[in-house]
Amino acid sequence: MGVTKVTRNFQLTLPKDVREMEKVNVGDKFIVTVENSDIVMKKLEGKLIERSFGSWGKGKLGVEFSRKIRDEAEEREKGFEKG
């Protein structure tokens, strides 16, 4: 586990050991969420919507939560395209 810092452009560099352990490559996409005040990054493998159905526990409806995550990811991608 390494330490990283946020640059003035709000970018992060993943530490080498993390990149190697998780086989992170240039162009890989991540979803970034907040869970209980923690920032969580998860590497996307394949299409998000296909992976998401039925993967959440009690209290969250799979379809509704999948749509929420998909919509948030699409909005973030639009922001990347502009900047």
N, C-alpha and C positions, 0 to 999 in steps of 0.2 A: 504494500500500500504506500503510495507516494503522496506528496503534498503539491498542490498547484495553486495558482492565484488567478484572479480575474484581471484581464488587461483593460486598458482604457476603452477598448471597443467591446467590452463584456464578453471576451472569448476566453476559453480555457484550453490548456494543453493537457491531454491525458498522460499521466506518468508512463514511462516505458514498460514497467512491470505489469501495469494494468492492461496496456495495449497488447502485450504479448500473451498474457493469461487469457484474455477474452478474444484474441485474434481480431483486433480492430484494424481495418484497412481504410485507406483514403477513399472517401465517398460513402462510407457506411453512414446510416442514419440512426438517430437515437430519438426516443421520446423522453421528454423531461416533464416530470410531474412533481407536485408537492404532496407529501404524505406525512401527516402529523408534524408539520413544520420542518420536515427534512426534504431536501431537494434530491430527487431520485432520477437517475439516467438509466434507461434500458435500451439496449441495442435492438433495433428492429430486424427481424429475420423474416423475409417474405412480406406478404401483404398484411398490414395491421388488422384489417377488418376480418380476414379469414382466420387469423390466429386468436382473435379476441372472443369469439362466441363461446359461452359456457366456462370462461376461465376465472370468473369472479365468484366469490362466495356469497353468503347470505346478505340480504339487504341491498344488493345492487342488481338491477335487471340487466342481463347480458346485452340485449339489443340496445337499450337506451344508453348504457354506459359506452358501448362500442361506438354509437353515433357521436356521443360527446367527445370521445378521444379522437375519432376521425376528423370531426369538425375543427377541433383545436389544432390538430396536426396540419390540416389544410390551411388554416389561417396563418400558422407559423411559416409554412412554405411560401405563401404569398408574400409575407414580409421579407423572406430571404431573397425572393426574386426581385423585389423593389430595391433592396439595399445592396 
